[in-house]
Amino acid sequence: MTLLARLAATLAATLGFVATAAPAAPVLMISIDGLRPADVIDASRGFAAPNLRALMAAGTYATGVRNALPTVTYPNHTTLITGVWPAKHGIANNTTFDPKGQNSGGWYWYASDIKVPTLWDAVHASGGKVASIAWPVSVGAAAIDDNFPEYWRARIPEDVKLIRALATPGLPARVEAKSGVNTDLMFGEDAATDDAKVAEAAAVYALDKPAFFTLHLSSLDHFEHETGPGSAKAKATLAQIDAAVGRLIASARAAEPDLAVVVVSDHGFAPVEHSVDLERAFVDAGLITLDPKTRKVTAWDAALWGGASVAVVLAHPDDDAVKVKVAALLAKLAGDPSLGIDHVADAAEVARLGGTGQASFWIDFRPGFAMGHGDAMVSPSSQKGTHGYFPTHPEMRAAFFAAGPGVPRRGSIGEIDMRDIAPTAAKLLGVSLPMADGKPLF
């Protein structure tokens, strides 16, 4: 055994998966953020998605994917590549818990925060090349050979320099030369951004023929928030994404004829009309203290974390007096129908749903309501659509479509558990992910 092979075997054993000599078949995993499965499955909804429907007809698909608490992007994308819920993989929400705003709205961008082995790790340890474009929680992922991570700070063109600095050295120049597309176009959130991501992904396939590729397309989610799920803009955006996915599959299969394609989403979507300022109630109860001038949090006994569902984190979880006070406040708020609170879970229920252990309580709104800030306790929402509710809401179901070598032409397999997707991809790739809580779907 060569030194390199011994090192790979040692790494595989350390991370808890079994590596084979080489992946059995290459896999392209495409995430279409916010894709509602019925928008593809049910043609009567009026969405143009011929390429996704062709994939559906050629292989296996789910009518819905039961996803993680909360039903937001970063926790669910991490479940998609680990096969475990947030309580185990460590990505508890989109943004980090930061009640005083010291992290300036920072998200869980860094792969070092993932606490369990990923599909990237398993394939890399097996000797397969790994590539990724804009996948959440991928900054600094050592197992990704060609990495263009998702990252931003100010959301201005200056951030392009950050993305280029964080990408695999030399990768932007290589793919630009091959594709003719400026990688700076990957900075935005519209369909042109996703087109650029797809063009760059096709270039990576032509250059490096990765065994495993993860690609995150985000424009549908952006416009569903802005104009609502099922809107004309959402339909036009999915049509553009569908065309781009068709181009990428054709390009990728030209480079790797035995490619299996897995198309997923992280969550569904629901219309939203009302913004509820729960922080007011916590301030009035003396649980949060705000600076009178800046309105920023200066002290807290119980802090709120989330949107369409909201984790309640206690500064001292073992302080029974504070816990009783918070429970009484939450019961009072839940009893006011104008606030749209659907359910309040305690820590035991949060644990059963796989949510972070940081939460002592978790508030779930009814679809149509979400937490925000406004001039009143309840105000009109600035968004037309949202997600993040408990995964028990059928509107939050995610999508799964797969076709290609190793995927049976089985058609619908009904609803599935999101934790089963990573083990399924691992089986197609010929690697093992034994720490996953899910199981292969076929």
Secondary structure, DSSP 4 states (H G I P E B T S, - for coil): --HHHHHHHHHHHHHT----SS-SS-EEEEEETT--HHHHH-GGG----HHHHHHHHHSEEEEEEE-PSS-SHHHHHHHHHHSS-HHHH---SSBPP-TT-TTTT-B--BGGG--S--HHHHHHHTT--EEEES-SS-BT-TT-SEEE----SS-STTHHHHHHHHSPTTHHHHHHHHH---GGGGGSSSHHHHHHHHHHHHHHHHHH--SEEEEEE-HHHHHHHHH-TT-HHHHHHHHHHHHHHHHHHHHHHHH-TT-EEEEE-S---EE--EEE-HHHHHHHTTSEEE-TTT--EEEESEEEEESSEEEEEESSTT-HHHHHHHHHHHHHHHT-GGG-EEEEEEHHHHHHTT--TT-SEEEEEPTTEEE---SSSEEE-S-SEE--S-TTSGGG-EEEEEESTT----EE--EEEGGGHHHHHHHHHT---TT-SS----
